């Protein structure tokens, strides 16, 4: 059917096949990426929950690996360094909360890379398939007009092209929508973990400030 299809319908089929390939590629790549990040965030949250001060976090190799936890800890150290002459602790805590919020939002944006493609495929693929369907039916009517007959042998090729384009549009769109919803739930879980880590860092800094353990540090 593909070989006998009009070149426009062939182009539609190729686009839909590439879209389907992109969907499954994103599924594999993002599943591995989010799984790795999720394990790191879980480990970082557990370590931070048991850390009494920033000095203790310095001795944790897991917290020194590049990632969200290290970025937030570095932000805390930087804020303490810049606020060494500040009077009172409330301003420090407020500025640190703002820093951590921006880091958390940046991490969320980074995690969503590639997921938006799934939403686009899920929304556009059915209409691309519908375009191929309309074009195939149009070819059927052209064949009827050219042969001046309604014989099924004349009409069938165009209808077959139309049905194939419709099926490929659904094959590309349905998995994309399902996978997009799956990743949306995973991203919500990771964002919640990021919020937990942010809260743990703020609690550690607040404890250090209240106990007088916070010392000027070199910004990293």
C-alpha positions in Angstrom: 0.0 0.0 0.0 2.9 2.3 0.8 4.6 1.8 -2.6 1.4 2.4 -4.5 0.4 5.4 -2.5 0.5 9.0 -3.7 3.7 10.8 -2.8 1.8 13.1 -0.4 0.4 10.1 1.5 3.9 8.5 1.5 5.3 11.7 3.0 2.6 11.6 5.7 3.4 8.0 6.5 7.1 8.7 6.8 6.4 11.7 9.2 4.2 9.6 11.3 6.7 6.7 11.4 9.4 9.1 12.5 7.1 10.6 15.2 6.4 7.1 16.5 10.1 6.4 16.6 10.7 9.6 18.5 8.1 8.7 21.0 9.7 5.3 21.9 13.2 6.9 21.9 12.0 9.5 24.5 10.4 6.8 26.5 13.6 4.8 26.8 15.9 7.8 27.3 13.7 9.6 29.9 12.9 6.4 31.8 16.7 5.8 32.3 17.3 9.5 33.1 14.5 10.0 35.6 15.2 6.7 37.3 18.8 7.7 37.9 17.8 11.2 39.1 15.1 9.7 41.3 17.5 7.4 43.1 19.9 10.3 43.7 17.2 12.5 45.1 16.0 9.8 47.4 19.5 9.2 48.7 20.1 12.9 49.1 16.9 13.5 51.0 17.7 10.7 53.5 21.2 12.0 54.1 20.0 15.6 54.6 17.3 14.5 57.0 19.9 13.0 59.3 22.5 15.8 58.9 22.6 18.2 61.8 24.6 20.9 60.1 26.3 22.0 56.9 29.6 20.8 58.2 28.2 17.2 58.3 27.1 17.5 54.7 30.6 18.3 53.6 31.6 14.8 54.7 29.0 13.1 52.7 30.4 12.0 49.2 26.9 11.4 47.9 26.0 15.1 48.5 29.1 16.3 46.6 28.1 14.8 43.3 26.6 17.2 40.7 22.9 17.4 41.1 20.1 19.3 42.8 21.2 18.6 46.3 24.7 19.9 45.7 23.4 23.0 43.9 21.2 23.8 46.9 23.9 23.2 49.4 26.3 25.4 47.4 23.6 28.1 47.3 23.3 27.9 51.1 27.0 28.3 51.6 27.2 31.2 49.2 24.3 33.0 50.9 26.0 32.5 54.3 29.2 33.9 52.9 27.5 37.0 51.3 25.5 37.6 54.5 28.4 37.3 57.0 27.8 41.0 58.1 24.0 40.8 58.1 22.1 41.6 61.3 19.6 39.0 62.2 18.7 35.7 60.7 15.3 36.3 59.1 16.8 38.1 56.0 19.3 35.3 55.4 16.5 32.6 55.6 14.3 34.6 53.2 17.1 35.1 50.7 18.1 31.5 50.9 14.5 30.4 50.3 14.4 32.6 47.2 17.7 31.0 45.9 16.5 27.5 46.5 13.2 28.2 44.8 14.9 29.4 41.6 17.2 26.3 41.6 14.2 24.0 42.1 12.3 25.6 39.2 15.4 25.4 37.0 15.7 21.7 37.8 12.0 21.1 36.9 12.5 22.8 33.6 15.5 20.6 32.8 13.7 17.4 33.8 10.9 18.3 31.3 13.2 18.4 28.3 11.9 16.0 25.7 8.5 15.5 27.4 6.9 18.4 25.5 7.7 16.6 22.3 5.3 13.8 23.4 2.5 16.3 23.9 3.1 17.8 20.5 3.0 14.3 18.8 -0.1 13.3 20.7 -1.9 16.5 19.6 -0.7 16.7 16.0 -0.4 13.1 14.8 -4.1 12.4 14.5 -4.6 15.5 12.3 -1.6 14.6 10.1 -3.1 11.1 9.7 -6.4 12.8 8.9 -4.7 14.9 6.2 -3.4 11.7 4.6 -6.9 10.2 4.9 -8.5 13.2 3.1 -5.8 13.1 0.4 -6.3 9.3 -0.2 -10.1 9.7 -0.5 -9.5 12.6 -2.9 -7.4 10.4 -5.0 -10.2 7.8 -5.1 -12.7 10.4 -6.4 -10.1 11.5 -9.0 -9.7 7.9 -10.1 -13.5 7.6 -10.4 -13.7 10.7 -12.5 -10.8 9.6 -14.8 -12.1 6.1 -15.4 -15.8 7.2 -15.5 -16.7 4.1 -13.4 -17.4 3.3 -9.7 -15.7 -0.1 -10.0 -14.3 -1.2 -6.6 -10.9 -1.9 -8.2 -10.7 1.8 -9.1 -11.8 3.1 -5.7 -10.0 0.6 -3.4 -6.4 1.8 -3.7 -7.2 5.4 -2.6 -9.3 4.2 0.3 -6.6 1.8 1.4 -4.1 4.6 1.4 -6.6 6.7 3.5 -7.1 4.0 6.0 -3.4 3.3 6.4 -2.7 6.9 7.0 -5.4 7.1 9.7 -4.1 4.0 11.4 -0.5 5.3 11.4 -1.7 8.6 12.9 -3.4 6.7 15.8 -0.4 4.4 16.3 1.8 7.6 16.7 -0.6 9.6 18.8 -2.0 7.1 21.3 1.4 5.9 22.8 2.6 9.5 22.9 -0.4 10.6 25.0 -0.1 7.6 27.4 3.7 8.0 27.8 3.3 11.8 28.3 0.8 11.2 31.1 3.2 8.6 32.7 6.1 11.1 32.6 3.9 13.9 34.0 3.2 11.7 37.1 6.9 10.8 37.4 7.9 14.5 37.2 5.4 15.4 39.9 7.1 12.9 42.2 10.6 14.2 41.4 9.4 17.7 42.0 8.1 16.7 45.4 11.4 15.2 46.2 13.1 18.4 45.1 10.8 20.3 47.5 11.7 18.0 50.3 15.4 18.5 49.7 14.9 22.3 49.6 13.1 22.2 52.9 15.9 20.0 54.5 18.6 22.5 53.4 16.6 25.4 54.8 16.1 23.5 58.1 19.9 22.7 58.3 20.8 26.4 57.7 18.2 27.6 60.2 19.5 25.2 62.8 23.1 26.3 62.2 22.1 29.9 62.5 20.1 29.5 65.6 22.8 27.4 67.3 25.6 29.8 66.2 27.3 27.2 64.1 27.1 29.1 60.8 30.5 30.3 59.8 31.7 32.4 56.8 32.6 30.1 53.9 34.3 30.6 50.6 31.7 30.6 47.8 32.0 27.7 45.5 
